[in-house]
Amino acid sequence: MKLYKICNKISLLLHALCSAAGYFLIEAISRHSFTDAWIYMTGKPLVFAYNAGLIFTTSLIVYLFRRRTFWRVLVSIFWLLLGIINGVILANRVTPFTGPDLHLLTDGMAVLNKYLPSWGVVVALIVLGVFVLILLALLIKGPKYQRKVKFRYDLLLVVVGVAAFAGITQLALEKRVLSNYFGNIAFAYEDYGYPYCLGVTIFNTGISCPRDYSEEEIKRIEKTEDNLPATNEKNQPNILFLQLESFFDPTLVNYLKISEDPIPTFRKLMKEYSSGYYKVPAVGAGTANTEFESITGMSLHYFGPGEYPYKSILKETTCESAPYVLKNLGYSTHAVHNNEANFYGRRSIFPNLGFDTFTSAEYMAEENDKNPLGWTKDEVLTDEIIKCLDSTEGPDYVYTISTQGHGAYPEEQLIDDPEITVTGAATEAQNNQWEYYCNEIHEMDNFVKELTDALADYPEDVILVMYGDHLPTMGLTVEDLKNKYLFQTEYVMWDNFGMEKKKVNLSAYQMAAEVMDRAGIHEGTIFRYHQARRNTRNYQVDLETLQYDLLYGEKYAYKDKELTFERTKMRMGIYDVSLDSMDLISDIDFTYRLKGTNFTPSSQVKLNGEWIDTVYVNPTTLMISGTELKDFDRISVSQRSNSSTRKALSKSYDRSVYMLYSENKWKLPTDES
C-alpha cells in the first residue's frame, strides 16, 4: 500500500500529532525556551492537550478542500506566525500578544520597527516572502486529494469537531482546568496557554447583556439610591488621587528579612488617617485597569478575561467618570504621569474620561531624573501636582500615576551602596530583585512625605488618596504573604482639614465614591450606586447591570437626565511652550540659541515642518546647529514623545512660529506677513 494511502487512512491521528508538535513549538517560541515548554507540557498535560485540540479543531477546515496540503501548510504557517509574533513581543515587553494588539497590525512597518531592529525587519520580510512563495507553489502545483470531497460527511466532521470542542471548553471551565478571569494577563498565558488566551482576548470582550436587563430594571436599581442626601456644593475640597506603581508593604512577605522599614512615611500615615486594604483587579501588571476602576467606579470583573478597556471600549466612546461628574460641579480635571503620554494610549483615552489637561513626562522639566532602570523618579511629581492646583481658582481633581517602582527588577546588584539591604529569598538573584525594589519604594515613600508636607500648608482643602496599583512582578504566591491575598495593596486617605479617621477595606472601583461621600458629593450614576448599595444584597448583580447599561446598553440611566459626556478638548501640559528670541551663536556650524518658556528635554524644534536635532539646556533655552537659516524659514517648538513612534504631542502655538526678515533678525509674524 502506498504511503499516501496509509496517511489518508490515519489522517486524523496524524492531524492530532502534528497539532500537538506545532503547539509545543509555539509555546517554546513564546516562552523563549524548549525546556520551559517541556515543563509546561508535562506539568499541565490537560491544558496542553486542550490548546493542541484548539489548533486541531481550527485545522479541520482542510477536509473541505481537495488541496489539503496547501490548506494544512496555510493553517500551520498561521499558527506559527502567531507564535513568532508573541515571542518577539515578549522579548520587548511584559504583556503578551492579545486581541487588542491585532489593531496594531494595520500600522505595518511601524509595528515591525517598534519590536525589531533594522536587520530584524529585513529578516522578517524575507521570511514572510518565503512563506508566501511556498503557499503560491502549493496552491498552483501542490498535490490534490484524489477522491471527490464528500461535503455531506466532511462538513459533518467539521461541525461535530467544533461542537465537541465547545463542549470540552465548557467542561474545562467548570472543572477549573481553564479560567475565564485573568488577574494578570502574562501569568494567564503561562498558565492556560497561548492559543486559548489569545482566542479569549479576541472573542470574549466587553460586558455581556444581563438576563434581566430592561428600562424597568435600571429604574428599580436607581430607586434604591433615594436615601442619599443632596450634594453640598458650598465646600468643595480639591480631590487628588496618587496611584503608586507596584507599591506595597514588603514586610508582608513571609520570607524576607529587611534591614529597615522601607515605607516609614506611608506606614505612619496609615496609622494617623483613614486607611485599609485596597482590592485591585490585577497582580504584577495591569496598571491601566486599576486606574480604570479608580477613575470610573466600574469593576473589571464583568469585562472579558484580561481585557483592558483602554484598548477596547474607551477607544470608541466616552465613559461617565469622576472627572466628568466633578466637572459638572465646577472642578477642573487634570491627569499627571511621569511616563510618556502614549503609554497605554492615555493621550487618546483621557479625553474620553473627561480630563481637561494631561501632564505627561514630556512636559516635565525634570523628566530626565531617572532611576537605574530608566523610569522617571516620582519626586518630580510634587511640583507638577502643585502646578495643577495653582492653575485654577476653583477646586481641582488631579489623578496622578507614578512610575518609579516599575519592573522588571534586576537580578544583579545595581545599587552599589544600598540604604536598605534584603535577604531571605531563595536565591541571590531574588535577593537582588527585592533589594532593588525596596530601595526604589523607599524613595517613593520619601516622595510621599515631600508631597504631603507641601500640601499640608496649601491654602485650600485637599483630600489625597494614595495606593499601590498592584503587587510587584516577583512571582509571589498566596502562601508567601501574611495577608494571604495577591489582589490587594494598601491605601491612605490623607487630608489637610481634619476629616474623621476610618478603617475600612475598599475595592479600587469603590474609592472615588467613598472620597466623594466624605466630601459631601452625591452625584454620578455609578458613584451614587456605590454610596447607597455597598455591602447590600445583590450589590454585584445590579452593578453589572448598571455598567452594561452605561457602556454597552441603551443608557436608560440617562434617559430622563439628558446627560451626555462629550469628549474633552484636552490640552497637553499646564502651560504653553513659547519662543521669545533666537540668536546666532556660531556661523561656523550655524549654532542658534532659542530663548523661551516651559521647555523640557522633550522639546524639539521644527524647521519648515521638519524635525531637527535639538539640545535642551534648561527650561528657557534650546540649541540647534548644523543648518543655516534663511529668509522666510519657519521655526516652531513642540513636545515630542520618547516612544519609538515619535509622535508630536502638542501643536505649535502661534507664538512659536518665527520668520527671518533680515540677517539674524527674528520677530513674530504679523497679519501683513
Secondary structure as GFF3:
##gff-version 3
##sequence-region A 1 673
A	DSSP	alpha_helix	3	9	.	.	.	ID=ss1
A	DSSP	alpha_helix	11	31	.	.	.	ID=ss2
A	DSSP	alpha_helix	34	43	.	.	.	ID=ss3
A	DSSP	alpha_helix	45	58	.	.	.	ID=ss4
A	DSSP	three_ten_helix	59	64	.	.	.	ID=ss5
A	DSSP	alpha_helix	68	90	.	.	.	ID=ss6
A	DSSP	three_ten_helix	99	107	.	.	.	ID=ss7
A	DSSP	alpha_helix	109	115	.	.	.	ID=ss8
A	DSSP	alpha_helix	118	141	.	.	.	ID=ss9
A	DSSP	alpha_helix	151	174	.	.	.	ID=ss10
A	DSSP	alpha_helix	185	192	.	.	.	ID=ss11
A	DSSP	alpha_helix	194	203	.	.	.	ID=ss12
A	DSSP	alpha_helix	215	223	.	.	.	ID=ss13
A	DSSP	beta_strand	238	244	.	.	.	ID=ss14
A	DSSP	three_ten_helix	250	252	.	.	.	ID=ss15
A	DSSP	beta_strand	257	258	.	.	.	ID=ss16
A	DSSP	alpha_helix	264	272	.	.	.	ID=ss17
A	DSSP	beta_strand	274	279	.	.	.	ID=ss18
A	DSSP	alpha_helix	287	296	.	.	.	ID=ss19
A	DSSP	three_ten_helix	300	302	.	.	.	ID=ss20
A	DSSP	three_ten_helix	309	311	.	.	.	ID=ss21
A	DSSP	three_ten_helix	313	315	.	.	.	ID=ss22
A	DSSP	alpha_helix	322	327	.	.	.	ID=ss23
A	DSSP	beta_strand	332	337	.	.	.	ID=ss24
A	DSSP	three_ten_helix	343	345	.	.	.	ID=ss25
A	DSSP	alpha_helix	346	349	.	.	.	ID=ss26
A	DSSP	three_ten_helix	350	353	.	.	.	ID=ss27
A	DSSP	beta_strand	357	359	.	.	.	ID=ss28
A	DSSP	three_ten_helix	361	363	.	.	.	ID=ss29
A	DSSP	three_ten_helix	378	380	.	.	.	ID=ss30
A	DSSP	alpha_helix	381	390	.	.	.	ID=ss31
A	DSSP	beta_strand	396	401	.	.	.	ID=ss32
A	DSSP	beta_strand	422	423	.	.	.	ID=ss33
A	DSSP	alpha_helix	428	456	.	.	.	ID=ss34
A	DSSP	beta_strand	462	468	.	.	.	ID=ss35
A	DSSP	three_ten_helix	478	480	.	.	.	ID=ss36
A	DSSP	beta_strand	488	495	.	.	.	ID=ss37
A	DSSP	beta_strand	506	507	.	.	.	ID=ss38
A	DSSP	alpha_helix	508	518	.	.	.	ID=ss39
A	DSSP	alpha_helix	525	533	.	.	.	ID=ss40
A	DSSP	alpha_helix	539	551	.	.	.	ID=ss41
A	DSSP	three_ten_helix	556	558	.	.	.	ID=ss42
A	DSSP	beta_strand	571	572	.	.	.	ID=ss43
A	DSSP	beta_strand	578	586	.	.	.	ID=ss44
A	DSSP	beta_strand	591	597	.	.	.	ID=ss45
A	DSSP	beta_strand	603	607	.	.	.	ID=ss46
A	DSSP	beta_strand	610	612	.	.	.	ID=ss47
A	DSSP	beta_strand	615	618	.	.	.	ID=ss48
A	DSSP	beta_strand	621	624	.	.	.	ID=ss49
A	DSSP	beta_strand	634	639	.	.	.	ID=ss50
A	DSSP	three_ten_helix	654	656	.	.	.	ID=ss51
A	DSSP	beta_strand	658	662	.	.	.	ID=ss52
A	DSSP	beta_strand	665	667	.	.	.	ID=ss53
###
